[in-house]
Amino acid sequence: MGFKFIESYPVKNRFVKTHQGKAKILEIHKTIKYPKYKIILENGYVLEGASKHVIIDKDFNEIYIKDSLNKDIITDRGISKVIKVIDLKIQEHFYDISIDSEDELYFSNGILSHNSGKCVVGDTDIVIKDNETGEIKKVSIEEFHKMIEEEWWNIPTI
């Protein structure tokens, strides 16, 4: 299985700007470490994120930031071209959000992005989604941490 979240936190009374207005943030998820990239757009917007952080082009196609050079991207100020993509040559933990939205699109630093998965924290169990197969499984927190420590899982796609 390809699990990418190592911690999840429920969120109350917080919202994020979307292309349709706003959406409630349901959870924040800390990810395993991923390569960090930085993109710069013609309109001056800058976004740093995981190499496979998904942004949305003018035709609503999903594009990884690492592959976004010269793509026309939707921003909160209209369409803007990615003029620079930089591999920062480091790996970091990132934070994904789950939002109350059908298309799961939201603006991060003014750039339309897609949240990449869901993970719900229960009192004693975690519901996880395998990003490769789509399988949903309930595991205890202890089982989840053991999976991470054993590193038997595959690195997922974000």
C-alpha positions in Angstrom: 0.0 0.0 0.0 1.1 3.6 -0.6 0.4 5.7 2.5 1.6 9.2 2.5 0.1 10.6 5.7 1.9 10.2 9.0 -0.3 12.4 11.1 -3.8 13.9 10.7 -5.5 16.7 12.7 -9.2 17.6 12.6 -9.9 21.2 12.0 -12.8 23.3 13.2 -14.2 26.6 12.0 -11.5 27.2 9.3 -12.1 27.9 5.7 -10.0 28.1 2.5 -10.6 30.2 -0.7 -11.8 28.1 -3.7 -12.7 29.0 -7.3 -16.3 28.7 -6.2 -16.1 30.8 -3.1 -14.9 29.1 0.1 -14.8 25.6 1.6 -14.5 24.4 5.1 -11.2 22.7 6.0 -12.0 19.3 7.5 -8.5 18.0 8.3 -4.8 18.7 7.9 -2.4 15.8 7.2 1.3 15.7 7.7 2.9 13.8 4.9 6.0 11.7 4.6 9.0 13.5 3.1 9.0 14.5 -0.6 11.3 16.5 -2.8 10.6 20.2 -2.5 10.1 22.4 -5.6 9.4 26.1 -6.1 7.5 27.6 -9.0 7.3 31.3 -10.1 4.5 32.6 -12.2 4.4 35.6 -14.6 2.0 37.4 -12.2 4.6 37.2 -9.4 3.0 34.4 -7.5 5.4 31.9 -5.9 4.5 28.4 -4.6 6.8 25.9 -2.8 5.6 22.4 -2.5 6.1 18.7 -3.0 7.3 17.8 -6.4 4.0 16.1 -7.1 1.8 18.8 -5.6 -1.1 19.2 -8.1 -2.0 22.6 -9.6 -4.7 23.3 -12.2 -4.1 24.6 -15.7 -6.4 26.9 -17.7 -8.3 23.8 -19.0 -8.7 22.3 -15.5 -6.1 19.6 -16.1 -4.1 18.5 -13.1 -0.3 19.2 -13.4 2.5 18.4 -10.9 4.4 21.5 -10.0 7.7 19.8 -11.1 6.2 19.5 -14.6 4.5 22.9 -14.8 7.1 25.1 -16.7 5.4 27.2 -19.4 1.9 26.0 -18.4 -0.9 28.5 -18.1 -2.2 28.1 -14.5 -5.4 29.3 -12.9 -4.8 31.8 -10.1 -7.1 34.0 -8.0 -6.2 36.8 -10.4 -6.8 34.9 -13.6 -4.5 32.8 -15.8 -0.8 33.1 -15.4 2.1 31.2 -17.0 4.7 29.3 -14.9 8.0 31.0 -15.9 10.4 29.1 -13.5 10.5 25.7 -11.8 13.2 25.1 -9.3 14.2 21.8 -7.7 15.3 23.0 -4.2 17.3 19.7 -3.7 15.8 19.0 -0.3 13.1 16.7 1.1 10.5 17.9 3.6 7.3 16.9 5.2 4.3 18.7 3.7 0.8 19.3 4.8 -2.3 18.3 2.8 -5.7 19.5 3.6 -9.1 17.8 3.2 -11.8 20.2 2.4 -15.6 20.0 2.2 -15.8 20.4 -1.6 -16.8 18.0 -4.4 -13.9 18.9 -6.7 -11.4 19.4 -3.8 -9.8 22.5 -5.4 -8.6 25.4 -3.4 -6.1 28.3 -3.7 -2.6 27.9 -2.1 -0.6 31.2 -2.4 -3.2 32.3 -5.0 -2.6 29.2 -7.2 -5.5 26.8 -7.8 -4.4 23.4 -6.3 -6.0 20.0 -5.7 -5.9 18.3 -2.3 -4.5 14.8 -3.0 -6.1 12.5 -0.5 -8.1 12.0 2.6 -7.4 10.5 6.0 -9.8 10.6 8.8 -8.7 10.4 12.4 -11.0 8.6 14.8 -10.7 8.1 18.6 -8.5 5.0 18.3 -8.4 4.2 14.6 -7.3 5.9 11.4 -9.1 5.4 8.1 -6.5 5.4 5.4 -6.7 5.4 1.6 -4.2 3.7 -0.5 -3.3 6.2 -3.2 -2.4 3.5 -5.7 -5.4 1.2 -5.5 -8.0 3.5 -3.9 -8.6 0.8 -1.1 -10.0 2.3 2.1 -8.9 0.5 5.3 -9.3 1.1 9.0 -6.2 0.6 11.2 -5.3 1.4 14.7 -2.8 4.2 15.3 -0.3 1.7 16.5 -0.7 -0.4 13.3 -0.3 2.7 11.2 2.9 3.8 13.0 4.3 0.2 12.6 3.6 0.4 8.9 5.6 3.6 8.7 8.5 2.3 10.8 8.7 -1.0 8.8 8.8 1.0 5.6 7.2 -1.9 3.6 4.8 0.4 1.8 5.5 2.0 -1.6 6.0 5.7 -1.9 2.7 7.0 -3.3 1.9 9.5 -5.9 0.7 12.9 -4.6 
